[in-house]
Amino acid sequence: MSKPANSTLIGAFVLGGTLLLIVATGLFGSGFFTERQHQFICFFEDSVNGLDTGSPVKFKGVTIGKVAHVLLRAHGQAENDNSIPVIIEIENRILAAQGFASQLSSREKYRAVLEKGLRARLQQQSLITGMLYVELDFHPQTAIQLRNQNHDDALQEIPTISTNLGTVMRAATQTLEQFSQINFTGLSEKVNTLLTQVEHSILRIA
């Protein structure tokens, strides 16, 4: 014959379950789980080869987040804009520690942070692997260039600047293109003609 159910034990389970439900509802309602990360979008003109989902986002060398998505196009991006949109994700507690939480949560204050020079750019993690990360820092002497045209319903955009590496690579590419356009055959013929004329002049003097 089975023992009768312990009403005290059942009551304790019901009470515990109710308390857990109340706590979970409070946490979700306060955004404890849903608002732990804050997302921003950046548009990079430099090549993103070596930048992947999960790549670090750093501020002054300290990792504060990660790359959430690397896209081909973004909603609101101009048709003639070929830059690559990258969505980065930063934890709210880290934003708060850096003093950005209140500034970046408000669009008015967010604009002031951009005016101070907050910019994103690509940097190399390693010359050997070629892996990249997103660096955030203040560059107050640079212009604010926003590419997302739908500012009202879009992610907050952090303007980007080119890296020194990107500038060097573009300059090298242009140099190679100019070098490839040189008519080496015609130049060689001119050199040979000049050498022949010099040789004849020497023979006449002799």
FENJO-V348817 format. One record per run of one state. SS is the DSSP state (H for helix, E for strand, - for the rest). FROM is the first residue (numbers start at 1). TO is the last residue. Records with the same first field share a line. If there is no record, write none. Layout:
BEGIN
SS->FROM-TO  FROM-TO
END
This chain:
BEGIN
-->1-6  31-36  45-55  60-61  71-76  78-83  98-100  106-106  117-117  125-131  139-147  149-155  158-159  161-163  181-183  206-206
H->7-30  92-97  101-105  107-116  164-180  184-205
E->37-44  56-59  62-70  77-77  84-91  118-124  132-138  148-148  156-157  160-160
END
